[in-house]
Amino acid sequence: MVTFSADFLHNQLGGITWSPGLNYIPPNSTTPSLVKNRSYYTLDAGVEPYLPKGPGEHGAKLTAFFNTNPSDIYEEAEEDSFDETPLFACATPWATEKDQRRYVYFGNYSQTRWSDKLDYDRMIECVPAHVKQYWAEELAAKGRPKWVTEALMKHFWPKPVYDGAITVPADDSDDKMMRDIKFYITELKAWEKEARLKVNLIKKEDILKAFDTADADDPPALRLWWEYLQCAGWDKNFYDMLVTLQARNKNYF
């Protein structure tokens, strides 16, 4: 089976990293998308122990947090979804070359069921130490995406909840509700400042400790999720097209 270099996939398919291992081609991209629903996976089997064992098989990937949907940012993305998304994986036995960083096309995958959050026992039994190390480094990295930083803030230092007046009695003015709203805005600003300071100081060791913390402990534990991947088919025409395009440039070999 022909494998593909990371540079080829990035240059030919384009897109931005939407969440770990998932790439998305925004509607305002200057080049036409070659993939259905404008998305594709590039996953590393070295840190994804539950990927499909081979092309056409089912599996799962791990994640710590979920990004928002593209349609929440791009109005033109309302019709996009992550169904039948091409999946490419490196560091698999299917890459016969010495360069294990080359990617194998496994097929098109859909998430047909809700993701499951691992509990304390599953984190101990099912997530190898080197995978925890990988995620700890990714989450503590200074260059992590903004949405990951915000997810960490909300997880470890939850945003204050508004508990002020919502409705105004008929015999009262709206002074109390306005005072409550202003107080809550001040409270949110203080939370934002403190949480952002704390999250900027978070280290890999803090994440690893949170992985091993009991579910009910405080500060809160951090758990990974299983995102289930069901193979919807292996597109030979798509594969042949990529093989042909890559063969035109010797720099990809």
C-alpha positions in Angstrom: 0.0 0.0 0.0 1.3 3.4 -1.0 1.9 5.7 2.0 1.8 9.5 2.1 4.2 12.1 3.6 2.9 14.6 6.1 4.0 17.5 3.8 2.0 16.0 0.9 -1.2 15.7 2.9 -0.8 19.2 4.3 0.0 20.8 1.0 -2.5 18.9 -1.1 -5.5 18.7 1.3 -4.8 21.9 3.2 -6.7 22.9 6.3 -6.0 23.9 9.8 -5.7 21.8 13.0 -9.2 21.9 14.4 -8.6 19.5 17.3 -5.8 17.0 18.0 -5.5 14.9 14.9 -8.4 16.4 13.1 -7.9 18.9 10.2 -10.6 21.2 8.8 -10.6 23.2 5.6 -12.4 26.5 6.3 -15.0 27.6 3.7 -13.0 30.7 3.0 -10.0 28.6 1.8 -8.5 29.8 -1.4 -8.2 26.2 -2.8 -11.1 23.8 -3.4 -11.4 21.0 -0.9 -10.6 17.5 -2.1 -12.3 15.8 0.9 -15.9 15.4 1.7 -17.2 17.7 4.5 -13.9 19.6 4.4 -12.2 17.5 7.1 -9.7 14.6 7.5 -7.7 12.9 10.3 -3.9 12.6 10.6 -3.3 10.4 13.6 -0.2 8.9 15.2 -0.6 5.3 16.3 2.3 5.7 18.6 0.1 7.8 21.0 -3.3 6.5 19.9 -3.4 2.9 21.0 -7.0 2.3 20.1 -6.9 3.3 16.4 -8.2 0.8 13.9 -5.8 -2.2 13.7 -6.0 -1.9 9.9 -7.7 -0.2 7.0 -11.4 -0.7 7.0 -11.6 -1.7 10.7 -13.3 0.2 13.5 -11.5 1.9 16.4 -11.3 5.0 18.6 -9.1 8.0 19.3 -8.4 9.7 22.6 -9.0 13.4 23.3 -8.9 15.6 26.4 -11.3 18.4 25.3 -13.6 19.1 22.4 -13.4 22.2 20.2 -16.6 23.9 19.1 -18.2 23.0 15.8 -17.0 24.8 12.6 -20.6 26.0 12.1 -20.3 28.1 15.3 -17.6 30.1 13.6 -18.2 29.9 9.9 -21.7 30.5 8.7 -20.9 28.7 5.4 -20.1 25.5 7.4 -23.6 24.7 8.4 -23.7 21.8 5.9 -20.3 20.5 7.0 -20.0 17.5 9.4 -17.3 15.1 10.5 -19.1 12.1 8.9 -17.2 9.9 6.4 -13.9 11.7 7.2 -10.7 10.3 5.6 -8.4 8.9 8.2 -4.6 8.7 7.8 -2.4 7.1 10.4 1.4 7.0 10.8 3.6 4.7 13.0 1.5 1.7 12.0 2.6 -1.8 10.8 1.0 -0.9 7.5 3.7 1.6 6.7 6.4 -0.8 5.4 9.0 1.9 4.7 11.7 2.6 7.2 10.2 6.1 7.7 7.3 5.2 10.1 6.2 8.8 10.0 4.5 8.3 6.6 0.7 8.0 6.6 -1.5 5.1 5.5 -5.0 5.8 4.3 -7.3 3.7 6.5 -10.7 4.7 5.0 -13.5 7.1 5.7 -14.7 7.2 9.3 -17.8 8.5 11.1 -18.6 9.0 14.8 -21.9 7.3 15.1 -22.1 7.3 18.9 -21.5 9.6 21.7 -17.9 9.8 23.1 -17.3 8.1 26.5 -15.3 9.8 29.3 -12.8 7.4 31.0 -13.2 7.1 34.7 -10.3 6.6 37.2 -10.0 2.9 36.7 -10.1 3.2 32.9 -7.4 5.8 33.0 -5.2 3.4 35.1 -6.0 0.3 33.1 -6.4 1.5 29.5 -4.1 4.5 29.0 -0.4 3.7 28.8 2.1 5.9 30.7 3.7 7.2 27.5 0.2 8.3 26.2 -0.4 10.2 29.4 3.0 11.8 29.0 2.1 12.9 25.5 -1.1 14.5 26.5 0.4 16.2 29.5 3.1 17.8 27.3 0.5 18.8 24.7 -1.9 20.4 27.3 0.9 22.2 29.1 2.7 23.5 26.0 3.0 27.2 25.8 2.0 27.1 22.1 -1.3 25.2 22.7 -4.4 26.5 20.8 -6.4 29.3 22.5 -9.5 27.0 22.8 -7.4 24.4 24.7 -6.2 27.1 27.1 -9.8 28.2 27.7 -10.9 24.6 28.2 -8.2 24.1 30.9 -9.3 27.3 32.6 -12.9 26.2 32.8 -12.0 22.7 33.9 -9.6 23.5 36.7 -11.0 26.8 37.8 -14.8 26.8 36.9 -16.3 30.0 35.8 -18.6 31.6 38.5 -22.3 31.0 38.0 -24.8 33.9 37.9 -27.2 33.6 40.9 -28.6 37.1 40.9 -32.1 38.3 40.1 -33.6 37.1 36.8 -37.1 38.6 36.8 -38.2 41.8 38.3 -41.3 41.8 40.6 -44.2 44.0 39.4 -43.8 46.4 42.4 -40.1 46.8 42.1 -37.7 48.6 39.8 -35.0 46.9 37.8 -32.3 48.3 40.1 -31.6 45.0 41.9 -31.3 43.0 38.7 -28.9 45.6 37.2 -26.8 45.6 40.4 -26.6 41.8 40.3 -25.6 41.8 36.6 -22.9 44.4 37.2 -21.6 42.4 40.1 -21.5 39.3 38.0 -19.6 41.0 35.2 -17.1 42.2 37.8 -16.8 38.7 39.2 -16.3 37.3 35.7 -13.5 39.7 35.0 -11.8 38.8 38.2 -12.1 35.1 37.4 -10.8 35.6 33.9 -7.7 37.4 35.2 -6.9 34.9 38.0 -7.7 31.7 35.9 -5.6 33.0 33.0 -2.6 33.6 35.3 -2.9 30.1 36.8 -3.3 28.3 33.5 -0.2 30.0 32.2 1.7 28.5 35.0 0.4 25.0 34.6 3.1 22.3 34.0 3.3 18.8 32.6 3.5 17.4 36.1 0.3 19.2 37.1 -1.6 17.5 34.2 -0.1 14.1 35.1 -1.2 14.5 38.7 -4.7 15.4 37.5 -4.8 12.2 35.4 -4.1 10.2 38.5 -6.4 12.1 40.9 -9.6 10.4 42.1 -12.8 11.4 40.5 -14.2 13.2 43.5 -11.0 15.0 44.6 -10.4 18.7 44.6 -8.7 20.1 42.6 -10.7 18.2 40.0 -9.3 15.2 38.1 -8.7 15.3 34.4 -9.9 12.5 32.2 -9.5 11.6 28.6 -12.4 10.7 26.3 -12.8 7.9 23.7 -14.0 9.2 20.4 -15.4 6.2 18.5 -14.5 5.8 14.9 -16.6 3.6 12.7 -15.4 2.9 9.2 -17.9 4.0 6.6 -15.9 2.6 3.6 -12.6 2.6 1.9 -12.6 5.0 -1.1 -10.4 3.5 -3.8 -11.0 6.4 -6.2 -9.9 8.9 -3.5 -6.8 6.7 -2.7 -5.8 6.4 -6.4 -6.2 10.2 -6.8 -3.8 10.8 -3.9 -1.3 8.2 -5.2 -1.3 9.9 -8.6 -0.9 13.4 -7.2 2.0 12.4 -4.8 3.8 10.6 -7.6 4.2 13.9 -9.5 6.6 15.3 -7.0 9.7 13.3 -6.0 10.2 15.5 -3.0 7.4 13.7 -1.2 9.4 10.4 -1.2 
